[in-house]
Amino acid sequence: MAKFYQKNNLQLGIGIGLLLPAILFYGLHGIYKLWAETGNLQTNISTGFRERTIALLAIAIDIIPMRYYQKNRYWIDSMRGVTIAMAGLSVLWMVYFIPDLF
């Protein structure tokens, strides 16, 4: 029996491509918030910079499953799903954060 993440379908790829960034974003955001509350972190950086950077790191985590599906198994549909989720999250990042940059 194949493991859960070792299946070749588009829906699984989209699910992994959306779930991993969400977990990483909230995890990093929580760690940063904890450090800021304890005083171990300098707070001279704007909050917008922090959120933008954490969101970009969370989107970039999709490279790991995409590379796994490409290199080890050649599961094109799952890789395509991760890529679709990554592209959608990137567009969402641009729509949400680009007005703050300029």
Backbone bond lengths (Angstrom), bond angles and torsions (degrees), N, CA, C in turn:
res aa  C-N    CA-C-N  psi(-1)  N-CA   C-N-CA  omega(-1)  CA-C   N-CA-C  phi
1 M - - - 1.446 - - 1.529 109.10 -
2 A 1.303 116.50 132.07 1.462 122.16 -178.65 1.522 109.97 -74.37
3 K 1.329 115.55 145.94 1.455 120.37 175.89 1.520 109.18 -68.59
4 F 1.324 114.79 163.84 1.464 120.41 -175.07 1.520 111.95 -56.98
5 Y 1.318 117.69 -46.25 1.454 121.04 -175.74 1.520 112.81 -82.57
6 Q 1.320 118.06 0.20 1.453 121.21 -178.99 1.529 110.84 -105.63
7 K 1.291 116.81 49.91 1.454 121.98 176.96 1.513 108.33 -124.56
8 N 1.299 116.30 150.13 1.457 120.91 -176.76 1.518 109.65 -106.07
9 N 1.322 116.89 84.99 1.457 119.44 172.31 1.522 110.45 -147.77
10 L 1.289 115.41 154.56 1.460 123.15 -173.99 1.525 112.10 -66.23
11 Q 1.321 117.80 -41.11 1.455 121.29 -177.35 1.527 111.23 -64.26
12 L 1.313 117.49 -39.28 1.460 120.37 177.74 1.522 110.44 -63.81
13 G 1.321 117.21 -42.58 1.459 120.91 178.33 1.516 112.06 -61.98
14 I 1.324 117.47 -42.85 1.469 120.88 178.06 1.526 110.18 -65.34
15 G 1.321 116.49 -41.49 1.466 119.81 178.57 1.514 112.47 -61.75
16 I 1.316 117.24 -46.48 1.461 120.86 177.95 1.518 110.12 -65.18
17 G 1.335 116.81 -39.96 1.458 121.30 -179.33 1.518 113.87 -66.92
18 L 1.316 118.24 -21.14 1.462 121.63 177.03 1.525 112.20 -98.23
19 L 1.325 117.18 -33.43 1.457 121.35 -175.70 1.529 112.58 -74.29
20 L 1.315 118.10 -45.37 1.461 120.49 -178.90 1.528 113.17 -60.34
21 P 1.340 119.62 -47.44 1.464 118.21 177.37 1.532 113.32 -63.06
22 A 1.316 117.51 -35.87 1.465 119.74 179.33 1.523 110.83 -64.76
23 I 1.320 117.05 -44.09 1.461 120.77 178.68 1.521 110.52 -63.36
24 L 1.326 117.39 -45.79 1.454 120.46 -179.18 1.528 111.52 -65.76
25 F 1.328 117.70 -41.45 1.468 120.47 -179.75 1.523 110.80 -60.38
26 Y 1.331 117.10 -51.22 1.457 119.20 -177.74 1.522 111.81 -69.18
27 G 1.321 117.68 -31.41 1.454 120.43 176.01 1.521 112.24 -66.93
28 L 1.323 117.41 -49.39 1.463 120.88 179.13 1.526 111.64 -66.03
29 H 1.322 115.97 -37.81 1.463 119.84 178.72 1.539 110.11 -64.47
30 G 1.307 116.77 -40.22 1.462 120.93 177.89 1.523 112.08 -66.27
31 I 1.336 117.00 -41.57 1.465 120.61 177.62 1.530 110.29 -63.10
32 Y 1.309 116.69 -44.93 1.466 120.49 179.42 1.523 110.68 -62.27
33 K 1.315 116.24 -41.74 1.463 120.31 179.68 1.531 110.54 -64.90
34 L 1.316 117.09 -40.11 1.457 121.35 178.36 1.527 110.89 -64.01
35 W 1.323 117.22 -44.28 1.466 120.93 177.72 1.520 111.45 -62.77
36 A 1.320 116.76 -40.34 1.462 120.07 -179.74 1.528 111.00 -66.47
37 E 1.324 117.58 -36.97 1.462 121.00 -179.56 1.519 112.16 -71.14
38 T 1.319 117.67 -33.96 1.460 120.31 -179.72 1.518 112.32 -82.49
39 G 1.311 118.00 -11.17 1.450 121.76 177.79 1.516 114.15 86.44
40 N 1.312 118.34 12.23 1.459 122.11 -179.96 1.518 113.13 -85.76
41 L 1.301 117.46 1.63 1.454 121.64 -174.56 1.522 109.43 -129.71
42 Q 1.312 115.48 137.87 1.448 118.88 175.66 1.517 108.89 -73.20
43 T 1.309 117.19 136.65 1.464 120.72 -176.34 1.515 111.85 -109.14
44 N 1.330 118.00 29.71 1.457 119.45 178.72 1.525 112.36 -85.73
45 I 1.320 118.15 0.83 1.462 122.30 176.48 1.521 108.01 -91.92
46 S 1.308 116.58 139.85 1.462 120.01 -178.66 1.523 111.00 -66.32
47 T 1.320 116.61 153.13 1.465 120.66 -179.13 1.517 111.34 -68.21
48 G 1.321 117.36 -31.07 1.462 119.92 177.99 1.513 112.22 -64.34
49 F 1.321 116.46 -39.19 1.470 120.43 177.79 1.514 110.00 -62.91
50 R 1.314 117.50 -43.56 1.458 121.72 -179.13 1.532 111.13 -60.62
51 E 1.315 116.74 -49.19 1.464 120.43 -178.18 1.525 111.63 -65.70
52 R 1.330 117.23 -40.42 1.471 119.94 178.64 1.514 111.24 -63.01
53 T 1.320 116.91 -44.10 1.453 121.25 -177.49 1.525 111.36 -67.64
54 I 1.313 117.13 -43.92 1.463 120.48 178.53 1.522 110.22 -63.69
55 A 1.320 117.86 -39.28 1.466 120.85 178.41 1.526 111.29 -64.81
56 L 1.329 117.70 -40.36 1.467 120.04 177.51 1.520 111.86 -65.47
57 L 1.321 117.25 -40.51 1.469 120.04 176.17 1.524 111.26 -63.17
58 A 1.318 116.23 -38.81 1.462 119.93 179.04 1.527 111.51 -66.12
59 I 1.315 116.98 -38.72 1.464 119.86 177.42 1.526 110.35 -67.83
60 A 1.322 116.14 -37.42 1.467 120.08 -178.16 1.524 112.96 -68.18
61 I 1.327 118.76 -18.55 1.471 120.74 179.34 1.528 110.85 -64.74
62 D 1.332 117.46 -20.09 1.463 120.71 178.70 1.526 112.56 -66.56
63 I 1.301 117.58 -14.07 1.464 120.11 178.26 1.527 110.72 -65.23
64 I 1.326 117.11 -33.31 1.469 120.49 -177.37 1.525 112.06 -64.70
65 P 1.344 120.82 -54.36 1.472 117.72 178.39 1.524 112.67 -67.38
66 M 1.328 116.98 -31.32 1.468 118.99 178.38 1.524 109.96 -63.21
67 R 1.317 116.95 -43.63 1.464 121.17 178.68 1.526 111.08 -67.81
68 Y 1.327 117.92 -36.39 1.458 121.25 177.38 1.518 110.89 -61.43
69 Y 1.315 116.12 -48.24 1.460 119.50 -179.47 1.518 111.53 -66.96
70 Q 1.305 117.99 -32.05 1.456 120.50 -179.50 1.521 111.60 -74.33
71 K 1.313 116.98 -46.82 1.457 120.62 -171.51 1.527 113.54 -81.91
72 N 1.301 117.16 -49.59 1.459 120.13 -170.32 1.518 114.74 -83.50
73 R 1.296 117.69 -35.29 1.470 119.06 -169.86 1.523 115.24 -124.01
74 Y 1.311 116.74 -16.85 1.459 121.49 -176.34 1.524 111.99 56.76
75 W 1.290 116.50 41.28 1.451 121.32 177.46 1.516 108.30 -89.67
76 I 1.292 114.93 96.12 1.460 122.19 -171.68 1.530 111.61 -68.26
77 D 1.313 118.42 -41.58 1.467 120.08 -177.16 1.527 111.75 -65.93
78 S 1.321 117.41 -42.48 1.466 119.83 178.18 1.518 110.88 -65.60
79 M 1.321 116.46 -41.56 1.456 120.49 177.97 1.527 110.26 -63.71
80 R 1.296 116.98 -38.61 1.460 121.19 177.80 1.530 110.91 -64.20
81 G 1.320 117.76 -39.27 1.463 121.23 177.56 1.517 112.52 -63.90
82 V 1.333 116.65 -42.70 1.462 120.19 177.54 1.525 109.75 -63.37
83 T 1.328 116.48 -40.67 1.461 120.44 -179.93 1.527 111.35 -65.88
84 I 1.317 117.70 -39.46 1.468 121.22 177.65 1.525 110.35 -63.57
85 A 1.328 116.61 -44.24 1.468 119.94 178.67 1.521 110.95 -63.96
86 M 1.327 116.63 -40.89 1.464 120.85 179.99 1.531 110.63 -64.80
87 A 1.308 117.39 -41.52 1.459 120.73 178.78 1.531 110.67 -66.38
88 G 1.318 116.75 -41.44 1.458 120.09 178.13 1.517 112.65 -63.40
89 L 1.335 116.40 -42.26 1.458 119.92 177.53 1.525 111.54 -66.79
90 S 1.318 117.37 -34.24 1.464 120.96 177.80 1.523 110.91 -66.13
91 V 1.321 117.06 -42.36 1.467 120.90 177.09 1.529 109.97 -64.45
92 L 1.316 116.61 -41.73 1.459 120.64 177.88 1.532 110.77 -62.32
93 W 1.340 117.46 -40.20 1.455 121.36 176.70 1.525 110.65 -60.90
94 M 1.342 116.07 -45.01 1.466 119.54 -178.95 1.527 111.49 -64.42
95 V 1.306 117.44 -42.71 1.464 120.66 -179.63 1.527 110.30 -64.38
96 Y 1.312 116.80 -38.64 1.466 120.91 -175.11 1.526 113.19 -80.12
97 F 1.345 117.84 -38.60 1.456 120.12 -170.48 1.521 115.37 -106.30
98 I 1.318 120.29 -19.29 1.465 120.87 -177.02 1.533 112.03 -61.18
99 P 1.340 121.35 -40.01 1.470 118.38 178.41 1.527 113.82 -60.19
100 D 1.336 118.40 -27.81 1.464 121.05 178.80 1.517 112.34 -75.37
101 L 1.314 117.65 -21.82 1.462 120.68 -177.19 1.519 112.79 -76.82
102 F 1.320 117.29 -29.90 1.471 119.92 -174.65 1.498 112.25 -112.55
